[in-house]
Amino acid sequence: MQKYAIIYCRVSDKSQLVKGHSLEQQEPMLKEFAKSQGYKVVKVFKDAAKSGTSTHKRDGLMDAMRYIEQENRNKKRPKIHVFIVQDTDRLARQEFDHHHIRQFLRQHKVTLLSKNQPGINETPEGQLLDTIMAGVNAFQSRLTGRKVRDTSSRLAAEGRTTHKAPVGYVNKSKEVEGKVVKYIEPDGCKAHLVKQMFHLYSGGTYSLASLARHMNKAGLRSTMGNEMSASSIAEIFNNRYYLGEVKYNDKTYKGKHKPLITERVFKECQRILEEKRLYASRKRKPFNHKLFFLKDSLKCAVCGYRCTGGGSRGRKKVHNYYYCGRNTSDPKYHSKKGGNCIDLTKLHQEVEAFFGLFELSEDVIDDILEKAKLILDETHGGLDEEKHDLRRTLTKYETIRQNLEQRWLAGDVDEAFYERNHEAVESEITTLEERTQELSNARDDRTEMFEGLVKLAKDVPNAYMRANPNVKKMYLKIFWNHFEIQKGGISKAVPSKALATLLNENLIKLKGNSPKRRVLIAKVWLPSSNGIITLLADADYWRGVAMKLKLIDAFLNGKTMTNTLR
C-alpha cells in the first residue's frame, strides 16, 4: 500500500534566502529522503525568514496543518501518513508549540519523521527523545537570544546602532583590516527632508496631518517606501535617535551617528505635541457623528454613566437606539435589554420638545445678536484679512517661480541653482496654500456658528430642529447640562448654568398669546405609573410669583412632581 507524505521547510534568517544554501537545499534533500523511505510526497510547505520561537505568522505551517485536517477527515482511512522535517527545531523552538503540533499530528493519525533524528518515533524511548530534543531546541533558542541581547547591550553602550536605521539615516558597511564594520550615516536623499519636517512643525503652523501631506508632496517616504502618515511622523518626533542618542533596554547612550536636529527644536516639537494632545478633538466617524449627536448630552439615570448609541439590523430596517455605555466587565454594569434601550427617533423628538419650553426675552435676543455680530466682525476683520495677505504673498511666490523657470529656460542660471531655489519656492507655495485652506475651513465654521446664533435668537425650537448635528450640539451646550434617560425616555433634564440664570432672572417667557395657552414645563419620571406626564399651566397661574419660583426650583433640582397644575 502506497503511503503519502508532506514536507515542511523553514529558515529563520533572510540571509539564507539570498545565499540559497538552506531553503533551496531542504526541499530536494527531504524529497530524496522520503523516496528512500517509500513515501510519495504530495505537497511541500515552506516558511521563509520566519522564527521558530512562535507559530504566529508562519503561514506555511498553518497551511500544512489545515491541509492535514482537510485530507484526514476520515481518521480510519487517512490520506496523509507522514509529516517530514529536516530537524525538529524546524517545527518549533518552544516546548509548548512543539507538543501542541505533535498532539495535532497524533489526533489526525500522522507520524512525524525527522531526517536527522531517526530515533524520534512513537515508542516510549522515541517519545522520551522527542521531549528531550524539544527542550534542547528551546534551550538553544533562549541561549542564542541571551547572547544577542548581551552583544546588543555592549554595542549600544559604545554608541553603535543595533537596529535598522530610521527615516533620514541609512545602514552602511565597510571593510577595515579584513573585517566588515557596520555603521550609520545620514541619508543623502531624506536627511534634509527630515530636518525640514522638524523645523516646520516646531513653527506651530502645521498639524500632523497637514505636515504629512506636505512631506509626501516633497518626496519623503518611510523605510518601507510608503507615504508618511500622521502617526509615523509623531513617532519620529518622539525618537531621540535624531538627537544623536541610542536607546537600548530603557537605557540611553550617546550615539556615534550624526544628529539631524538640535535639542531646542526637539523640545519645541515635544511641547507642541503635548499641547495638541491635551486639547485634541478627535473626529468621529461621520455616520455616528451625525446620527448619535446626543451621546455627549446623555447620562444613564440608573448609574449616572455616560450613554452611547448603537443599532441592530431587523428584518426590514436598522433599529437605532441609545443606551448606558458601561462595559460588560464593569462591576456596575446593568442589563440594557428591555426598556433600557431608548429609541433614537423617540429620544430626539423628546429633546426637541424641551426646546419648545420657552421663548427668549428681548434682552436675551439682543445679547445673542450682539454675540453673533462679534463673530461676524472677527471673521471679516481677522480671518478674511489674514487670508487676503496670504493670497497676496502666494501671488508673489508664484511670480518668483515663473521668473525662475524662465531664467532657467533662457540659460541664465545653471541646473543646480534652479533646482535648489525652485524646491524652496515650491515648499513656501505649498505651505501658503495649506494655510489658506485652513483659514477657509475656519471661516466656514464661524459662518455656520453666526447663522446658528441668528436663527436661535429668532425662534429657539425651529432653530434647533432645522440645525445640522454640529449646530444642535452647540444649542444643547448652551441650554442643557445633560439629560438622564431611563425606561421610556427622559427622566430628568438638567439645565445649563446659562439656562438656570435665565430662569432665575425671569428672562424666559411663555410662548403664545392665548390666556389658556398650554406650555410644556418639565418631564419627570413617575415610578408608580411608568410614564411621562406633562405639567400644564395657564397665563393666570404665572401671575403668582411665589408659585412660579417654586416650580422653577423644582425643575432645576430635578424633583418629582406628581400633581398636574390647575
N, C-alpha and C positions, 0 to 999 in steps of 0.2 A: 504493500500500500504506500503510495506516494505521500510524503509529508511536506507541508508548506511552512515557509519561514518569512519573517520580515526583518529588515536590518535597520538599526538606528546608529547614526554617526553624529558626533558633536565635537566642535572645537570651541575653546573659550577666548581665544586671542585673535584679533583681526589680522595680526601679522602672519598667522598661519594661513589665512585666506590668500594673502598676497604672495607669500612664498610657495604655497601649494604643496607643502610637504606633509600635511596631515589629513585634511578633509578629503582631498582627491585620492589619497592613498588608502584611507579606511574602507571606502566602498568596494574597490576591486579585491582587496585583501579579504574582506568578510564574505564577499560572494564566492571566492575560491574556497574559503573555509567551509561555507555552507554546502558547497558541491561535494567536498571531500567527506562530509558527514551524512550525505544522502538526502539533503533538503533542497527543495526548489524555492528560490527567492521570488516572491510575488510583488514585493514593494520595498522601496528604500525611503527612509525618512531622515532628514538632516536638520541640524540646528547649527548655524554658522555664527561664530562670535557670541555665544550665549554661555553664561556662567552656570556651572553645575550646582552652585550653592542654593539655588531656588528653581522651582518649576515655573515661576512666573515668566511670561513672555517667551516660553520655549514652545513655539508653535509646532515644530516638528514632533516633539514628544507627545503633545496633546493630540495632534492628528493621528499618531500611531495608536494611542490608546482608544480614540474614537473608532478607528478602523477595526481594531480587535473587537471592540464592543459590538460593532455592527456585523462583522463576519461570524462571530462566535455566539450569536444569539441562541442558537441551539447548542447547549453545552454538551449534549450527548454525542453530537456529530460536529465538532469544531472544524472550521476551515483553516485556521491558523494554529500551528502547533508549537513553533519556536520563535522566541524574540532574541536576536543575536546582536551582541555588542562587542567591541574590542576589549574593553575592561569595564568592570562595574562602576568605576568612577566616571565613565561616560554617561552612565544612567543618572547618578545623583551623587552629591558630595555632602549630604546631610543625612543622618541616620533616619530621621522621621520620613523624609521623602523617599529614601531607598526602600524602607519597609512598606510604605504605603503603595509604591509601584509594584513591589513583589506580591503583596496581597491581592492587588488588582489582577495581576497575571494568573495567580493561582485560581481566583474565582472564575476566570474565563478559560481555564484548562490550557494555559500557555506556559511553556518551560523557558526560563531564562538561560541563555547559553553565552558564556564569556570565552572568547578565543584564547586569551592569555591566562585564564583562571579555570582550567578544566576540572578542578576539584569541586567547584561550586555546583551542586545538584540538589535533589530533593531528599537525599538520605540524611540521617541525623548529623553525620560528620560534614556533609556538604552544607547543610543549613548553618552549622556552627562556623564553618569557614566563611560563609556568606556574611554572617553577623560580624565576625572579626574584621573582614575586609571593609564592610560599611563603616565601622568605627575608625579603621586606619585611613580611609579616604577622607572622612570628616576631619580627623586629626591633621592630616597633611594640608587640607584646605585652610584650617584655622592657623596652623603654624606658618604657612606662606603669608596669610593675611597679617599676622603679627610682624613678620619680617618687613613687609611692605610698609606698614604703619611706622615702624621704627626708622626705616630709611627716609620716609616722607617727613617725619618729625625732624630728623637731622638736617635734611636739605632745607626745610623751612627756616630752621634756626640759622642757617647760613645765608638766608635771604633769597634762596632759589625757589622758583615756581614749581609746584608739584602737580599741576593740573593743566588742562588746555587753556591757552591764552584767551582772555576775554576780548570782547569787541574793542578794536583800536590797537591791539597787540597781535603779534604773530610768533609762533614757535619756530625757532631756528636751531640748527646744529652745525658743528664744525669739528674737524679732526685736529686734535692737539697731542703731539707726541704719540701718535698711533692710537689714541683713544677718542671716541666720539663724545663731544661735550655739547650738551643741550642748553639753550639759553633763550631769553625773551627779548624782543625789541619792538618799538612802535611800528605799527603797520603803516607803510608809506601811503596807502590809499584811504585808510579810515581814521588814522590818528588825528588829523586836523579836523575831521568832522565831529569826532567825539569831543575834542576841545571846544569847538563851536557850540555843540549841544549844551555843555555845562555852562558856558558863558551866557547863552541865550536864556536858559532857564533861571539863572541867578539874577537876571534883569527883572524878573517878576511879571513880564508881559505875556508869557506863554503858559498855557495849561499843558499837561502831559499829552493829551490827545492832539492838540494843535501842533505841539512840538514834534510828535511822531509823524504827523503828515508832512511837516516841513522837512524833517531829516530824510524821510523816504524820497521826497522830491529831489533832495540834494544827493541821493545815491547811497546813503548809509544802509547797510544790511547787517543782520545778525551773523554769528559764527556759522550758522547752518545755511546762510544765504537767503533767509526770509526777511520780509519787511519788518521794520521796528514797530512795536506796539507800545501803548502807554505803560503797561506793566513791565515790559522788558526795559524801558527807559528808566522807570523807577528803581529797578534792581541795579542798574548801572550807577544811578545817583547814590545808592546806599553802599556801593562797593568801594572800600578804602584801598583797593589794589591800584586805583588810578592816582592815589597819593604817593605811590611808591612803597606800599606796605604789603606784607604777605601774612595771611592768617591760616593757621592750621591747628585743629583741636582746641579751639577757643583761645589760642594764644596768638599775639600779633608781633611780627618781626619786621625790621627794616629790610626791604627787598633790594635786590641788585638791579632790578629793571628801572628804567627811566620813568619818573612820574609825568603824567599828562596835564595835571592841574595843580593849583595851589590849595593850601589849607583854607584860605579865606573863601575861595569860590565853592569848595566842597561844603563848608559850613553854611554858606548862604543858601545853597540848594537844599540842604537838610532843613533849614529854617522854613523855607517856602513849602517844602513837602509836608512838614508837620503842621504848618498853618492851614494848608488846604485840607489836610486830613481831619483837623478839628472841625472845620466849617464845611465839610463836604456835604453835598446834596446829591445823593446817588439817584440817577434816573431809573425809574421803574419801567417795567415792560409796558409798552403803550396800551395793550389791552387791559391789563389790571389797573393801570393808572386812570384810564377813562371810565372803566366800569365800576370799580370799587373805590371811588374817590372819598367815600365816607369813612374809610377804615381808621384814619387818624383822629376822627372825632367821636369814635365809639368805644365804650367800655362795657364789659360784662357786668350785669347787675348782681350776679351770683358771687363772683370772686374779685371783681374790680380790675381784672386783667384786660389789656387791650384786645380789641376784636380784629378779625381778619375776614377776608372774603374768599369764596370758592364756588365751584359749580359741579354739578353731576349731570351726566347725559341720560335723559329719559328716552322713552320710545319715540317721541315726536319732537322733543326740543331739549335744550340745555337749561337746567334749573340753577339759577344763581342765588346765593344767599350769604348772609353774614353770620358769624359765629365766634365764640370765645377762641382766642388764639393760643391757649395753653397747649404745650406739647404733651403727648401721652405719657412721657417719662416724668412729668412734673407731679410732685406729690399732691398738689391742689387741683389736678386735672379732674374735670367732671364731664359727664356724657354730653355730647352735642346732639344726640338723637331727639326725635320728637319735636317739641315746640322750641327747643333751644337754638334752632337754626331759623333765622328770620329771613323771609323772602326779600330779595333785593328791591324789587319794584315797590312792594308794600312799604318798606322802610324809607325809601326815597320820598314816597308820597307823604308819609308822616312828617318827615323833616320839612318838606315844603309847606305843610300846614302850620308848622311852628313859625315860619317866616310870615304867615298871614295873620299872626297875632297882633300886629301893631302897624302903625304908620308913624313916620318921624315928624317931629315938630319943625317949625320953620327955622328955629335956631340951629338944630342939628343939621338940617338940609344945607344951610348956609356954610356950616363948618366943613361938611363933606365937599361941597363945591369949591370951597377955598383950598382944601387939600388937593382936589383934582387940578385946580389951576396951578398950584405949586409944582405938581408932577409935570404938567404940560410945559411950564416955564423952564423947568430943569431939563426937560427933553430937548426943547428948542435951543435953550441957551448953552447947555453943556454938551450933550451928545452930538447935536447937529453941528455945533461949532467945531468940535474935535474931528468929526467926520469930514467936514469941509477942508480942514487943514491937512488931513491925511490924503484926501484926493488931490490937493494941490501938490503935496510932496511926491505922491505917486506919479503924477504927470511929469514932474521934474526928473525923476529917476528913469522914467520911460524915454524921455528925450535924451538923457545921457546914454542909455543903452543903444538907442537908434544911432546916435553920433559915433559911438564906439564901433558899432558894426560897419558903418560907412567908412570910417578911417581904416579899418582892417581890410575891407574890400579894395580900398584905394591903395593899399600898401604903405600907409603912413606909419603903422605900428606893426611889430612882429607878432608872431602867434603866441608866444609866452606872455607878452604884455596884454594881449587881447583876452586870453583865457583867464588870467589872474583877475583882471578888472571886471570882466563880464560875469564871472562867478560871484564876485562881491555885489555887483549891481543886482543880479538875479535874486540873491539872498535878501537884499533890502526890499525889493519889489514884493517878494513872497510874504515877508513879514508885514508889510503895509497892507497887502490885500487881505491877509487873515485878520488883522486888527480891524479893518474896515467892516469885514463880515461880522465880527464880534459886536461892533457898535450897532450895526443894523439889527442884529438879533436883540440887543438890549433895548433899542428904540421900539421894536415891535412889542416887547414885554411891557414897556412903560405906556405905550399907546393903549394896549389891552387893559391895563390897570386904570388908566384915565377914563376910558369908555365905561368900564365897570362901575367906577365910583359915580359917574354922572347918572347912569341908569339906576343905581341904588338910591340916589337922592330922590329921583322922581317916583319910583314905585318899587318898594322892597321885595314883595313876593314875586312879581313878574321879572324883576331883575335877576333874582335867584333862579327861577325856573328856566329862563332863557339863556343863562350863562353857560359857558363851557366848564368842564371839570376844574380847570385851574382857577378860574374866577370864583366858582362855587366854593372852593376850599378857602379862598380869601374871605368871602362873606361869612363862612362858618367860623373862622377865627375871630372875625370882628364881633359877632353876636353871641356865639355859644362856646363855652369851655369844652363840654363834651355831652354826649347823650349816653345814658345807660340803657341797655337792651336786655330784655328777658323774654319769656314766652309771650308770643303775640305781638311784640313790638317794643316801643319806647316806654320804659317805666319811669324815667326821670330825666329831665332836661336841666342841665346846669349852665346858667348864662355866664358869659364872659364878664370881666370886670367893667368893660365899657358898657355893656347892656345893663348890668346891675346899677351903674351910676346913672344911666338914663332913666331907669325905673324910679330910683330914689329921688331924682331931681324933677320927676314928673315931665320929662321931655319926650315921653312917648304918649301918644293919644290914640283913642279907639277909632277904627275906620267906620265910615258910613255916616249918613245924616238922619237915619230913622231913629226916633226915640226908643223904639223897641228892637234896635239892632242887636244881633247876637254875635258875640265875639269869642273866639277860642282863647281861653286864658291859659290853661295848662292841661296836660295829660298826666294822670297818675296811675300807678299800678295798684289794683284792688285785689288782694289775695282771695277775698271772700267770693267775688263774682267772676274772677279770672277774666277780666275785661278792662277796657279803657273807657273812661267817662269824659264827657266834655262839660266843663264848667261854664255856665251861661250867665250873662249879666245884661241888664238893660241900662239905658242912659241915666235914669233916675238914681240907680244904685250908686253910680260913680260920683254923685254929689256928696256922698258920705265919706269924708276924707279918712276917718279913723278905720272904717272897714276896708277902704282901698289899701291903706298901708298894711293892714293885717294880711290881705290877700297877697300883696307883693312880698311880704316877709315869708309867708308860707311857700310861695312859689320859688323864692331864692333859696330857701333851706330844704327844698325838696320834700316837704311834709306831705303826708297822705291826707287828702281832703275828700271825705266820703259823702258830703252833702251837696246837693245841687242848689245853687243860689236862686233865690226867688225875688 
